[in-house]
Amino acid sequence: MRMAQTSTWQTIELNGQNYQVEQITASTWTATPPAGRPNSASQSVAMVKAIEKASGCKVTDSSLGRHGTTLNAQVDCGSRLKN
């Protein structure tokens, strides 16, 4: 029997668009674009920014997952972002 996992998704607003961001491990995050938005290079950049905004850490590596509908990223919290 599998236990239900509580969702820890956060909504991050960037330029009027809502991105869903979730922390997977201490250094791994995932983000999804606004519903109905096609994947593009600028969308990937926005998902990286959403992860950095939610985590307060710098994204050091990322890749598209789930057929391009999510962005998985590694963060370095030793290199905290300056706001």
C-alpha angles and dihedrals in degrees: 000000000000121000117230111249119223112237115240096186116147125200112229119190119213122170092342094309125111118225123190113226129183133183110228100177134351090281104021126081135170131205136191126202125240112289114274094016116130118231115258138154091264090050090055090051090050091050090052089051091049091053091048091049093049096043101035086222135108119259108233100177136008142175137184116253138182095039092311096307096111137037119219116200142182115219133202110213091182085072097055115189119253112230 
